[in-house]
Amino acid sequence: MLSTSGWLKLTAANGFDIPYLGYLELEMDTMGIKIPDCGFLVVKNPESSQSSLPAIIGMNIISRCRQLVQAEFDRTLDAKLDSDWRTVFQQMHKCDVDKTKMARIAGKDFVHVPAESVVTVMVRGFSDKSPNQGSWLLEPGKLPLPGGIVVMPSLVKEHRYQIPVQVVNLSREDVWLNPRTRIGVLSPVQCITNNQHCEVTFQRISANTEQVSVDLKESQDHQKVSDILSKLDIGGTEKEQAELRALLGKYSDVFAVGDDELGYTEKVKHEIVLVDDTPVNLPYRRIPPNQYKEVKDHISQLLRKGVIQESTSSYASPVVVVRKSDGSIRLCVDYRKLNLKTKRDAFPLPRIDESFDALRGAKFFSSIDLASGYHQVAVHERDRHKTAFTTPYGLYEHLRIPMGVVNGPATFQRLMQATMTDLIFQIILVYLDDILVFSRTFSEHVERLETVLRRLQETGLKIKIEKCHFLQEKVKFLGHQVSAEGIATDPDKVEAVKQWPVPTTLKALRSFLGFCSYYRRFVQGFSKIAGPLHDLVNNCLMVGPPSRVNERLLSLWSTECQTSFDVLKEKLVSVSVILTFSIAPAGVIRLRMPSLGTL
């Protein structure tokens, strides 16, 4: 017996390794027919096992057996076979007849294969379920091909009833392949995704037969995704919802399952270019003792997720602990000193009004929100040390883009532009980590949505499924409500205006004006109405410390200012304005506001 463990690895069809002791070549006697030089793999030790199956043979040996036995007994074979051998022969014949297919060149044209080159040839597909289903194992056939043509064994995927196959011409002359030329044999295969695992069971059927069962089970993560998909608010009919859920399930690896799961991409890396090399080095700020454990746990979580790592950098920015609305904490790094030294990245963010112009005619919308978008994008290796931050537990630096760095938005928008470059304004709108897919019909929407999910999958980005809404006739996007009728204010955002108190500080006044300016297109004569408040802001600037600024603001708050404040609140709260767009024959864009007239 030869020991082949050093160079021969035995793998079952399910991908599991099969342990064996060694290799033997023996003469095999089958139904009185002697077959020499048959290879056996000894998988069990007869001395330590009572098994009657101490070795296995391959399909090459079984095929030789069948050919010799059939040639010897011809039509009387079936009567001479016992039940076990009859079952084996029937299954082999079934595989030959029912499953394997001849790979024939598709189309009616000759295929040119240049000398010493590789070309992709389209082969006729066979899937009967869908034009986009079917994985096949391609193997060279027994029939000879024209001189120099070689087809390598490979796993191929059927698409629209055709299968791409690579053909190699090893000769120094061009070769033309005739239509319908048989270039190989195709066998169907079942692909096991990463979201599945196998449970293999063995059952003894007879002395010479053992039944193997492979049970594919979904992993817990995949099951969790399925549960989330079932709870989604998806528009359309029941049939459309089922089709869309099937599509989302196909790309389930794009969904972030749990808070600890993040995507990762190096398609675009965040760079921090400084005006000089003097490090920013500040001491850490005091953290209340009752927050020590929470801070330590939060740092451990960031380490586990691969967002940060321990650092030996000469840079150090302090952190500030912020309590979120749900009671948990967030560590915010104060990068103001670092930002002052950083050269600005001028990559533009999309104009919101320009983005909404692209929605003209759309009836179906899907909003997609990336999960912790910044934390999915790599920081360039040479700049990681610049992101270092100091805590009572040590010094750490970011591996992913941290919140608060000045060029973070520019880097992220550049990434989305590189990922979706030919889709933006054509089938989607993208603003940082918010994506809006739009279409005129359902079939068009499914096709576009799959394109977007595939791009995210290829880039390595993941989405937070709880914040996504698919196939909606009305959806919220960038603080607006978008529908086939047009664009309106977000009711939830505007509702907050009702409770907005009269500003008593310059910061509060500027915050109010900033909010109102975002919706200025919905307020006719906005500039005139907001004029007194803007004048007040200008009069309060450059008068000294914040306390003096706020005193001046209160002293200058006039009746005109109060009226301006009240009118803006009333306009935003009371009107339900929808902006619709239409193109005049001459190409002039007209903006119609149904409740206010035409501008």
Stockholm file with secondary structure:
# STOCKHOLM 1.0

chainA/1-599         MLSTSGWLKLTAANGFDIPYLGYLELEMDTMGIKIPDCGFLVVKNPESSQSSLPAIIGMNIISRCRQLVQAEFDRTLDAKLDSDWRTVFQQMHKCDVDKTKMARIAGKDFVHVPAESVVTVMVRGFSDKSPNQGSWLLEPGKLPLPGGIVVMPSLVKEHRYQIPVQVVNLSREDVWLNPRTRIGVLSPVQCITNNQHCEVTFQRISANTEQVSVDLKESQDHQKVSDILSKLDIGGTEKEQAELRALLGKYSDVFAVGDDELGYTEKVKHEIVLVDDTPVNLPYRRIPPNQYKEVKDHISQLLRKGVIQESTSSYASPVVVVRKSDGSIRLCVDYRKLNLKTKRDAFPLPRIDESFDALRGAKFFSSIDLASGYHQVAVHERDRHKTAFTTPYGLYEHLRIPMGVVNGPATFQRLMQATMTDLIFQIILVYLDDILVFSRTFSEHVERLETVLRRLQETGLKIKIEKCHFLQEKVKFLGHQVSAEGIATDPDKVEAVKQWPVPTTLKALRSFLGFCSYYRRFVQGFSKIAGPLHDLVNNCLMVGPPSRVNERLLSLWSTECQTSFDVLKEKLVSVSVILTFSIAPAGVIRLRMPSLGTL
#=GR chainA/1-599 SS CBCCTTTCCCBCTTSCBCCCCEEEEEEEEETTEEEEEEEEEECSCTTTCCCSCCEECCHHHHHHHHHHHHHHHGGGHHHHSCHHHHHHHHHHHHIIIIICEEEEBCSSSCEEECTTEEEEEEEECCCSSCTTCCEEEEECCSSCCSTTEEECCEEEECBTTEEEEEEEECSSSCEEECTTCEEEEEEEECCCCTTEEEEEEEEEEETTEEEEEEEEEECHHHHHHHHHHHTCCCCSCHHHHHHHHHHHHHTGGGBCCSTTCCCCEEEEEECCCBSSCCCCBCCCCCCCGGGHHHHHHHHHHHHHTTSEEECCCSCBEEEEEEECTTSCEEEEECCHHHHHTBCCCCCCCCCHHHHHHTTTTCCEEEEEEBTTGGGGEEECGGGGGGGCEEETTEEEEESBCCTTCTTHHHHHHHHHHHHHTTTBTTTEEEETTEEEEEESSHHHHHHHHHHHHHHHHHHTCCBCGGGCEEEESEEEETTEEEETTEEEECHHHHHHHHTCCCCCSHHHHHHHHHHHHHTGGGSTTHHHHHHHHHHHHHHHTTSSSHHHHHHHHHHHCCHHHHHHHHHHHHHHHHCCCEEEEEECTTSCEEEEETTTEEC
#=GC SS_cons         CBCCTTTCCCBCTTSCBCCCCEEEEEEEEETTEEEEEEEEEECSCTTTCCCSCCEECCHHHHHHHHHHHHHHHGGGHHHHSCHHHHHHHHHHHHIIIIICEEEEBCSSSCEEECTTEEEEEEEECCCSSCTTCCEEEEECCSSCCSTTEEECCEEEECBTTEEEEEEEECSSSCEEECTTCEEEEEEEECCCCTTEEEEEEEEEEETTEEEEEEEEEECHHHHHHHHHHHTCCCCSCHHHHHHHHHHHHHTGGGBCCSTTCCCCEEEEEECCCBSSCCCCBCCCCCCCGGGHHHHHHHHHHHHHTTSEEECCCSCBEEEEEEECTTSCEEEEECCHHHHHTBCCCCCCCCCHHHHHHTTTTCCEEEEEEBTTGGGGEEECGGGGGGGCEEETTEEEEESBCCTTCTTHHHHHHHHHHHHHTTTBTTTEEEETTEEEEEESSHHHHHHHHHHHHHHHHHHTCCBCGGGCEEEESEEEETTEEEETTEEEECHHHHHHHHTCCCCCSHHHHHHHHHHHHHTGGGSTTHHHHHHHHHHHHHHHTTSSSHHHHHHHHHHHCCHHHHHHHHHHHHHHHHCCCEEEEEECTTSCEEEEETTTEEC
//
